[in-house]
Amino acid sequence: MKTDTIAAVATAMSSSGIGIIRISGEESFAIIDRIFRKKDGTHLKEWKSHRVYYGFICDGEEKIDEVLVLAMKGPHSYTAEDTIEIDCHGGVLMMKKILETVLKYGARPAEPGEFTKRAFLNGRIDLSQAEAVIDIIEAKNQYALQSSVSQLRGAVSKEIKSLREQILYEIAFIESALDDPEHISLDGYGDKLDQVLEEIIERTRKLLSSADDGKVMTEGVKTVIVGKPNAGKSSLMNVLLGEDRAIVTDIAGTTRDILEEHIRLQGISLNVIDTAGIRDTEDVVERIGVDRAKNIAREADLILYVVDASCPLDENDKEILKLIQDRKCVVLLNKTDLKQEVEAEELEKISGQKVVPVSVKEGTGINLLEEEIKKLFYHGELNFNDEVYITNVRHKTALEETLNSLLMVKQSIADQMPEDFYSIDLMNAYEQLGIIIGEAVEDDLVNEIFSKFCMGK
């Protein structure tokens, strides 16, 4: 497939030690040959693949920068095309100047994600692996990063391809039997197919069940901190952040509006919202804040209910206890460094939720909070060596469609429908799985996926 030659800055446009300009396409070596000079000012006679060359980028007689050039001949490169990477000094002006020189001598500016798109179109990676590239770049915690690296290595692709192979075998058998009934019998085939479907459906459901873990990895947990005024909500926010972002005073009702921050708590991403203390109040502004707190709590993935251990529970606590019923919630019994009016066992019985004793002032109990959040959102220990996690909404949707089609085949078997009915739904399941890895996908979707990438990737 003949393509034009593209170029872009592959590193951040900021002051840094090193900047990289990437070139990919059939003219890559011809272009670098026009602008690269060895230290003695002469041209390189021969470019060998996977070698690093030292010299200067020049525009005519002008030396622009002292560089290292990495040469990679296709198909053994990121894009599977002839590729050049220029390692230059990392100033913004310098990177722009070298890119302009590369464009001047024959390349065109790359579109967002075009290097990875070419890797996909050239068959070096499939679509799920391509999506893992941007997930790695945008990873917000170690779990998201590990999952994305696993997907890039082909963990998702391998499982999807295995499922497709099983389904395709059954489709081919049915079609062959229908075309040649004299030599291939379908007698009793429904029962055999039903057993095969059990395994495929179980594997599909396992992938779907991992999507909840995957969502937590990539998007984080939408978390709201609730409690009465002066329970220590804002202090908890500050401890989790490691800095004083929320205003803390002894005056009840200090927090009147919401404060939202992204927190990485030892590998778990929390999108934490600190809210106004929930209580009956005549203050119009504070009452608006209390209403907002209640509405946000109803939409949250996780509620952290902070209770002041030094004060007895009252009507305001009862209202909050109603709010957290049947929700993912951790109750934090705060101020355990003071004389306690509320015991953890009592609060656990009343709330029906796990209670973690903490002292925000002393910074104790935060590790226990992290463990409880893990238990609530991750189904067992995360193992990225042999487990596959679905972290992409597009993948989840395709798997749901796949499962529906497989269940329709089982229903057709139970209803003793003709075998060609099986084939129709099996083919739909096969195609839906193909959407995940890019075997059956529209050009518009491909373009949309890669448009979200940064320019040099």
Secondary structure, 3 states (H helix, E strand, C coil): CCCCCEEEECCCCCCCCEEEEEEECCCHHHHHHHHEECCCCCCCCCCCCCEEEEEEEEECCEEEEEEEEEEECCCCCCCCCCEEEEEEECCHHHHHHHHHHHHHCCCEECCCCHHHHHHHHCCCCCHHHHHHHHHHHHCCCHHHHHHHHHHHCCHHHHHHHHHHHHHHHHHHHHHHHHHCCCCCCCCCHHHHHHHHHHHHHHHHHHHHHHHHHHHHHHHCEEEEEEECCCCCHHHHHHHHHCCCCCCCCCCCCCCCCCEEEEEEECCEEEEEEECCCCCCCCCHHHHHHHHHHHHHHHHCCEEEEEEECCCCCCHHHHHHHHHCCCCCEEEEEECCCCCCCCCHHHHHHHHCCEEEECECCCCECHHHHHHHHHHHHCCCCCCCCCCCCCCCHHHHHHHHHHHHHHHHHHHHHHCCCCHHHHHHHHHHHHHHHHHHHCCCCCHHHHHHHHHCCCCCC
